[in-house]
Amino acid sequence: MEAYQDRRFPVDGMSCARCEERIRRKLGGLDGVRKVAADARAGEVRVVFDGQRLDLAQIHAAIAALGYRVGP
């Protein structure tokens, strides 16, 4: 049974549509991610994911690997 979670969190360092696209592609490639929305203007990322296949630490690490900072 899939246990989808819908989470939003602040991400520092996004400044344009290209930044949003980089995050969408990176997170969208993770196993268990169903939907990604990145908003540079708001400095926020929303991810819908299967919590049994992926956790927030993995999502945060993927964003950090791109050079962005994930807030609390």
Secondary structure, DSSP 8 states (H G I E B T S, - for coil): ---EEEEEEEEET--SHHHHHHHHHHHHTSTTEEEEEEETTTTEEEEEEETTT--HHHHHHHHHHTT-EE--
